[in-house]
Each structure stands twice: as structure tokens, then as C-alpha cells.
Amino acid sequence: MEYVAVLLPSLVVGLLFWFAMKSIFNADKSERQAEARAQAEADARSAQPLNRPDAETDK
């Protein structure tokens, strides 16, 4: 029982650290995916020709 009392605090702190790092990495991954999605949408918008009715096309 002494071993459990000695190792338990280290295990708990290790698990807390693991969960914290996992959540940080998951948040970073989802942020990178959102940024890539926004960049792809911006690239798609800039690749489309502008269809403005007031633009002069007869010149």
C-alpha cells in the first residue's frame, strides 16, 4: 500500500499533463483545419471572375 501512496500523486499529475497536452494539440489541429478551410474559400473567391453588372465590357 505504501507504493500506491508514493506513486499515485505522480500518476495523477502525469494524467493531468497528458489530458492538457492532448486538448492543446486537438485545439491546434482544429484551428489549422479551420484556417486551411478559410484560405481555400478565399482562394476560390479570388479565382472567380467578378460579375458586376455596372462593369463596362464593350471596350
ABEGO torsion letter per residue (X at the ends): XAAAAAAAAAAAAAAAAAAAAAAAAAAAAAAAAAAAAAAAAAAAAAABBBBBAABBAAX
